């Protein structure tokens, strides 16, 4: 195949979080599946790829090595790379889109990709809670995806999201983390029950919470977190007669003895810890802290921060299993409280 024709088969999506070496490998694999590349076809050199697409040599070389490890391409010293096999076992092509990157989202991603295995192509995107970018990425996506796996969290315009999502074939749709009621049809989902989860976690913590009189949740304005969290929080505090408050900006709050703070954002946790360390109050005795979403670092900070968290690894595994089995499912993921010294 002429190098100029080969270059037309390769496309790098700058919006995709998928590494460029993987995008290169995916394009070559797809060209083989489409019958546009055949056994014996010679591929451009590392230098030619690097120059034409303005990518570093390491990226081009890594893409070729990835395909070589799968037995798809071969190489001859002094002659370069060529297609050695068109026997490709691809079970699915997945469009995966998260609202943002974070330690717990990485747990979902790692578990999802590991469970799917090497025979599934995953194109990964981040839309930064931006509805316009969410819509653009979906509209620009190729029609040949077998599944669209989406985490639907938005800071603004959430009421418009169902119309966008409803355009996706429901046989291909898997919603992660959150189910939007207005999304209709028979689709799959692996999700949190936000209102029930926080209420239940606080009930588990009740024996330790009884030494405090007020519980405050730090819930930033213009947050993508769902209001169901507030509903569950208020329901618990009302049921068990705790004073309670929704705090939008922790830096403007005055700490008081006998208060428990629940943070959702890790930036707020840092601010809160700094405020406690600068005060005369003792953490776990005068003031309590519960942090949303488990991360490894929270096991260590100040002898351990109490967390309430979804099992994010299970979320990734369950979503991958829907794809592997081809069976639709709506699965509510377990939510657990991990009690540590901060309470």
Secondary structure, DSSP 8 states (H G I E B T S, - for coil): --HHHHHTT----TTB-S-HHHHHHHHHHHHHHTTSS-TT-B---HHHHHHHHT--HHHHHHHHHHHHHTTSEEEETTTEEEE--------EEEEEEES---HHHHHHHHHHHHHH-TTEEEEEEE-TT-HHHHHHHHHHS-TT-SEEEEE---SS-HHHHHHHHTTS-TTTEEEEE---TT--SS-EEEE--HHHHHHHHHHHTHHHHTT-SEEEEE--TT-SS-THHHHHHHHHHHHTT-EEEEES-GGG----TTEEEEESSHHHHHHHHHHHHHSS--BTTTEEEEEES--GGGGTGGG--EEEEE-HHHHHHHHHHHHHH----EEE--EEEE--TT-
